[in-house]
Amino acid sequence: MSEIDTHTLIEVHPRLNFAISYSFLSDLTINSKEEVIKLLNNEVFPFHNTKPLKILDNGRVEINSDINIFMSSNIMNILGFKQIKIMKAEHRMTLPTFDIINKYSDYVDKTPPRIAYTNDDILAKLEEDSNLYSNYRRLTEEKPQGNIFIEYKYGAKENHVIARFELDLFHQKHTLINYAIDIRYINRVLFHSFLSKFKKDMVSLRKDGENVNNIDDKIQKIIKDKQNMNLKQFGGLVTIQKNGEYLKLTPFHSPKYRKKFESFQQEMIKIKSESIEESTMLKYIFDNVFPTLTVTRVSFNDVLCKLFGANHVYNFDIEGSDVKFDNKLDYFKSARSEIFNSYPNEAPFALQFLSSKHDFFEKGNTEIECIKTQSDSIYLIKKTCRYVAESTFNMYSNFPKLIFVSASFIESTLFGSTQQKILNLDIDL
């Protein structure tokens, strides 16, 4: 085998929970398939403890990887994958080019010795190495917005509430997210949004001269106070609760809360208000409005769907059954998506793939998928799938020159609700 020029660039992004390697080979002249397989396994798959390429007894090549790999069309031809079954849907992405190697080499050559950074600004060093963290820093100030739209009715009257709030997904703290704290915060926002809207509804029902300006404060005290209903984590129309690695929603008209309200109705006469009008209105609300209040639907925006593992819309049944979200909580999916969306033009290749990852796998997990690029096609070798070449090793596919691109991804397992432990790589680099 002739002298080979190989370059592999590895990026590890602990705060976003992924790593990626880019490999480039040129001037590859093949003397034997064993040498080529050995070279590829040793040089371009740094994340693999068990290398993915293997020559079978019949001379054909098998690919079996425990992480996702992208391979260029010319390397697929060399390995004997001639009649690749391509999914109907095409994914258009912009691949990294050899320029990233040149730029990084220039950066290393020209960068002076690093200065000391304070613990107060851990992003400063990261920003020097990747502009991705400039976008990360911007999102520490321009925080993502959560948006929950709730539809409900009491009696024949239909209405809705919109709760909006900021999400502190990007920061420089060691603990990236504490779901228990964040869920309590969101439930408080939901509850106060409900009370504000409900107060407006009740003002329209008052009689001339009735003073109900503090009706929302009175309701809040009754529901939250230990001496009364003692619903500390109550979110009003819907309450978000953590159930292991998943979330669930409990609507206002659930049996759990219905029982609370029914048992409390007998205690209403003990509630003291500053005016007879307030007492009358409170009794009317607890006797006539709350028993008929039913939540029909709740909707989440994209940020919360990714963070919560939720669908965009959930409908509640008349019995008020809890709704459990389909997917696990996923801070990293949400954070990566927000950074991807923060790019006005073209985001880095890794974020392009990770942000659209679901689209690659929703139609099955066996076929090799084709991604159209500026000048060529590249193929996604899906993890945990076994692929065997249709043809024997192609000794003549490499004339006159090969430029080979391989992108390998690794994502770690999430650890615990606070996700303090971010990346658990067992890699010999």
C-alpha positions in Angstrom: 0.0 0.0 0.0 1.4 3.4 -0.9 2.0 6.2 1.5 -1.4 7.4 2.8 -2.4 10.8 4.0 -4.9 10.4 6.8 -6.5 13.0 9.1 -9.0 12.5 11.9 -10.6 15.3 13.8 -12.5 14.5 17.0 -14.9 16.8 18.8 -16.3 16.1 22.2 -19.2 18.3 23.5 -20.0 17.2 27.1 -22.5 20.0 27.7 -24.5 18.8 24.7 -23.9 15.1 25.3 -22.4 14.1 21.9 -19.0 13.4 20.3 -18.2 13.2 16.6 -15.1 12.3 14.5 -14.4 13.3 10.9 -11.9 11.3 8.9 -10.3 12.1 5.6 -8.0 9.8 3.5 -6.4 10.5 0.2 -4.1 8.8 -2.4 -5.2 5.4 -1.3 -3.8 2.7 -3.6 -5.1 -0.7 -2.8 -2.8 -3.8 -2.6 -5.0 -6.1 -0.7 -8.5 -5.9 0.9 -7.0 -7.0 4.2 -4.7 -4.0 4.3 -7.6 -1.6 3.5 -9.9 -3.0 6.1 -7.1 -2.9 8.7 -6.3 0.7 7.8 -9.9 1.8 7.9 -10.6 0.1 11.2 -7.4 1.6 12.8 -7.6 5.1 11.4 -11.2 6.3 11.0 -13.2 4.7 13.8 -11.7 6.1 17.0 -14.9 5.6 19.1 -15.2 1.9 18.4 -13.9 -0.6 20.9 -15.0 -3.3 18.5 -14.1 -2.2 15.0 -17.1 -2.2 12.5 -15.5 -3.7 9.3 -14.9 -7.4 8.8 -14.1 -9.7 5.9 -16.3 -12.7 5.8 -15.3 -16.2 4.6 -16.8 -15.6 1.2 -14.7 -12.5 0.7 -17.4 -10.0 1.2 -17.4 -7.1 3.7 -19.6 -6.9 6.7 -20.4 -3.6 8.5 -21.7 -4.0 12.1 -21.4 -0.8 14.2 -22.6 0.0 17.7 -22.8 3.8 16.8 -24.0 5.7 13.8 -21.6 6.1 10.9 -21.7 8.1 7.7 -19.7 6.8 4.7 -19.0 8.4 1.3 -20.2 6.7 -1.9 -16.6 5.9 -3.1 -15.7 4.0 0.1 -19.0 2.1 -0.2 -18.1 1.1 -3.8 -14.7 -0.1 -2.7 -16.3 -2.2 0.1 -18.6 -3.8 -2.5 -21.9 -2.1 -1.7 -23.1 -1.7 -5.3 -26.9 -1.9 -5.1 -27.6 0.0 -2.0 -31.3 0.1 -1.1 -32.1 3.8 -0.6 -35.1 5.1 1.3 -37.5 7.1 -0.7 -37.2 10.2 1.4 -34.0 12.1 0.7 -32.2 14.1 3.4 -30.2 17.1 2.2 -27.3 18.0 4.4 -24.0 19.9 4.0 -21.0 17.8 4.7 -17.8 19.0 6.4 -14.9 19.3 4.0 -11.2 19.0 4.3 -11.2 22.7 5.1 -12.1 21.9 8.7 -8.7 20.1 9.1 -6.8 23.0 7.5 -8.6 25.6 9.6 -8.0 23.7 12.8 -4.4 23.2 11.9 -4.0 26.9 11.3 -5.8 27.7 14.5 -3.4 25.4 16.5 -0.3 26.9 14.8 -1.3 30.5 15.4 -3.0 30.3 18.8 -0.8 31.6 21.6 -0.5 29.7 24.9 -3.8 29.7 26.7 -4.6 32.2 29.4 -6.1 31.2 32.7 -9.9 31.3 32.8 -11.9 31.9 35.9 -14.6 29.5 37.0 -17.1 32.3 36.4 -16.7 32.1 32.6 -16.1 28.5 31.6 -17.5 29.2 28.1 -14.6 31.5 27.2 -12.2 28.6 26.5 -14.9 26.7 24.6 -15.7 29.7 22.4 -12.1 29.8 21.3 -12.3 26.2 20.0 -15.8 26.3 18.5 -18.2 29.0 17.4 -21.0 26.7 18.5 -20.4 28.0 22.0 -20.9 31.6 20.9 -24.4 30.6 20.0 -24.6 28.8 23.4 -23.6 32.0 25.2 -26.2 34.0 23.3 -28.9 31.6 24.5 -27.9 32.2 28.1 -29.3 35.7 27.6 -31.9 35.1 24.9 -33.5 32.3 26.8 -35.8 29.8 25.1 -39.5 30.3 25.7 -41.9 27.6 26.9 -45.5 28.0 25.8 -48.5 25.9 27.1 -52.0 26.4 25.6 -54.9 25.0 27.7 -58.5 24.7 26.6 -61.2 24.2 29.2 -64.9 24.8 29.8 -67.3 25.1 32.7 -70.9 24.6 32.0 -71.4 25.5 28.4 -68.7 28.2 28.4 -65.5 27.4 26.5 -62.3 29.2 27.2 -58.5 28.9 27.2 -55.4 30.0 29.0 -51.9 30.6 27.7 -48.9 30.2 30.0 -45.6 31.6 28.8 -42.3 31.4 30.7 -38.5 31.4 30.2 -36.5 28.2 30.3 -33.0 28.3 31.8 -31.5 25.7 29.5 -28.2 27.4 28.8 -26.0 28.6 31.6 -22.6 28.0 33.2 -23.7 26.0 36.2 -22.3 22.5 36.8 -25.8 20.9 37.1 -27.4 21.4 33.7 -31.0 20.8 34.8 -32.9 19.9 37.9 -36.2 18.6 36.7 -37.9 18.7 40.2 -37.1 22.4 40.6 -38.1 23.3 37.0 -41.4 21.4 37.2 -42.3 23.2 40.4 -41.6 26.5 38.7 -43.7 25.6 35.6 -46.6 24.5 37.9 -46.5 27.9 39.7 -46.6 29.7 36.3 -49.5 27.5 35.2 -51.4 28.1 38.5 -51.0 31.9 38.4 -51.9 32.0 34.7 -55.1 30.1 35.6 -55.9 32.4 38.5 -55.4 35.6 36.4 -57.6 34.3 33.7 -60.2 33.0 36.1 -60.4 36.3 37.9 -61.3 38.0 34.7 -64.0 35.4 34.1 -65.4 35.9 37.6 -65.4 39.7 37.3 -67.8 39.4 34.4 -70.2 37.4 36.6 -70.3 39.8 39.6 -73.3 42.0 40.4 -73.1 45.7 40.5 -71.1 47.0 43.5 -69.6 43.6 44.3 -65.8 43.8 45.1 -64.0 40.7 43.9 -60.6 42.3 43.3 -58.8 39.9 45.6 -60.7 36.8 44.5 -57.6 35.2 43.0 -55.6 35.7 46.2 -58.4 34.1 48.2 -58.6 31.1 45.9 -54.8 30.6 46.0 -54.8 30.8 49.8 -57.6 28.2 50.1 -56.0 25.8 47.6 -52.4 26.1 48.8 -52.9 26.6 52.6 -52.2 23.6 54.8 -55.3 24.4 56.9 -57.5 24.1 53.8 -56.8 22.0 50.7 -53.0 21.8 51.0 -52.4 21.3 47.2 -48.8 22.6 47.2 -47.8 21.5 43.7 -51.1 22.2 42.1 -50.9 23.7 38.6 -54.5 24.7 38.2 -56.0 23.5 35.0 -53.2 21.0 34.5 -50.5 19.8 36.9 -47.2 18.4 35.6 -45.8 15.5 37.6 -42.6 13.5 37.2 -43.1 9.8 37.0 -39.6 8.2 36.8 -38.0 9.3 33.5 -41.3 10.5 32.1 -43.8 13.2 32.8 -47.6 13.0 33.2 -50.4 15.6 33.3 -53.2 15.6 35.8 -56.2 17.7 34.7 -58.3 19.9 37.1 -61.3 17.5 36.8 -59.3 14.4 37.7 -60.8 12.1 40.5 -57.9 13.1 42.7 -58.8 16.8 42.7 -62.6 16.3 42.4 -62.5 14.5 45.7 -60.5 17.3 47.3 -62.9 20.0 46.1 -66.0 18.0 47.1 -64.7 17.4 50.6 -63.8 21.0 51.0 -67.2 22.4 50.0 -68.5 21.6 53.5 -65.7 23.8 55.0 -66.5 26.8 52.9 -68.7 28.4 55.6 -65.6 28.7 57.8 -63.7 30.8 55.3 -63.6 34.4 56.4 -63.4 37.1 53.8 -63.1 40.9 54.0 -66.5 41.3 52.5 -69.8 39.5 52.2 -69.5 39.9 48.4 -66.2 38.0 48.4 -67.7 35.2 50.6 -70.7 34.9 48.3 -68.5 34.8 45.2 -66.1 32.2 46.7 -69.1 30.0 47.7 -70.5 30.3 44.2 -67.1 29.3 42.6 -66.6 26.3 44.8 -70.2 25.2 44.6 -71.0 25.8 41.0 -67.9 26.6 38.8 -65.2 24.2 40.0 -67.5 21.1 40.0 -68.3 21.6 36.3 -64.9 22.8 35.2 -63.4 20.4 32.6 -60.1 20.6 30.8 -60.4 19.4 27.2 -57.0 19.9 25.6 -53.4 21.0 26.2 -50.8 22.0 23.6 -47.0 22.5 23.9 -44.6 24.4 21.7 -41.5 22.7 20.1 -39.1 23.6 22.9 -41.3 21.8 25.6 -42.0 18.9 23.3 -38.3 18.0 23.0 -37.6 18.8 26.7 -40.6 16.9 28.1 -40.7 14.1 25.5 -44.2 15.2 24.7 -46.5 15.3 21.7 -47.7 18.7 20.6 -51.3 18.1 21.6 -53.1 15.9 24.2 -56.8 15.5 24.7 -58.3 14.7 28.1 -61.3 12.3 28.6 -64.4 13.2 30.5 -63.2 11.1 33.5 -60.1 13.2 34.0 -57.6 10.4 33.5 -53.9 11.3 33.7 -52.0 11.6 30.5 -48.5 10.1 30.4 -46.0 11.4 27.9 -44.7 9.0 25.2 -41.0 9.7 25.5 -38.5 10.2 28.2 -37.3 13.6 29.5 -34.5 14.8 27.3 -32.6 17.9 28.2 -29.9 17.3 25.6 -32.3 16.9 22.7 -33.9 20.2 23.6 -30.6 22.0 24.0 -29.1 20.8 20.8 -32.3 21.7 18.9 -32.3 25.2 20.3 -28.6 25.8 19.3 -29.4 24.3 15.8 -32.2 26.8 15.4 -30.0 29.7 16.6 -28.0 29.5 13.4 -29.4 32.0 10.8 -28.0 30.0 7.9 -26.2 26.7 8.0 -25.6 24.9 11.3 -22.7 22.5 11.8 -23.1 19.0 10.3 -23.4 17.3 13.7 -26.3 19.5 14.8 -28.0 19.0 11.4 -28.0 15.2 11.9 -28.9 15.2 15.6 -31.7 17.7 15.2 -33.3 15.6 12.4 -32.3 12.2 13.9 -35.9 11.1 14.3 -36.6 11.5 10.5 -33.8 9.1 9.7 -35.2 6.3 11.9 -39.0 6.7 11.8 -39.4 4.4 8.7 -37.4 1.5 10.0 -33.9 0.7 11.2 -32.6 -1.7 8.6 -32.0 0.1 5.3 -29.0 2.2 4.5 -30.1 5.8 4.0 -28.8 8.2 1.4 -28.1 11.8 2.1 -27.7 14.2 -0.8 -24.9 16.6 -0.5 -23.5 19.5 -2.6 -21.6 17.2 -5.0 -22.1 13.6 -3.9 -24.1 11.2 -1.8 -23.2 9.9 1.6 -24.8 6.9 3.4 -25.9 6.4 6.9 -24.9 3.1 8.5 -27.3 2.7 11.4 -26.1 1.4 14.7 -26.8 -2.2 15.8 -27.7 -3.2 12.2 -25.7 -5.7 10.2 -24.9 -5.0 6.6 -23.3 -7.3 4.2 -21.9 -6.2 0.8 -23.7 -7.5 -2.3 -20.5 -7.7 -4.3 -16.9 -8.7 -3.6 -14.3 -6.2 -2.7 -13.8 -3.7 -5.6 -10.0 -3.4 -6.2 -10.5 -0.9 -9.0 -12.9 1.6 -7.6 -10.1 3.8 -6.3 -8.7 5.1 -9.5 -7.2 7.7 -9.7 -7.7 9.2 -6.2 -9.9 8.7 -3.2 -11.1 11.4 -0.9 -12.9 9.6 1.9 -15.2 11.2 4.5 -16.4 9.4 7.6 -18.4 11.0 10.3 -19.0 8.9 13.5 -21.4 9.9 16.3 -21.6 8.7 19.9 -24.3 9.7 22.4 -24.1 8.8 26.0 -26.7 7.5 28.4 -28.4 10.0 30.6 -27.8 9.7 34.3 -30.3 10.8 36.8 -32.8 13.6 36.9 -30.2 16.3 37.4 -28.1 14.9 34.6 -24.9 16.0 36.4 -22.9 13.2 34.8 -22.9 14.1 31.2 -20.6 11.9 29.1 -19.3 8.5 29.9 -16.8 7.7 27.0 -14.6 4.7 27.1 -12.4 5.6 24.3 -8.7 5.0 23.6 -7.7 8.1 21.6 
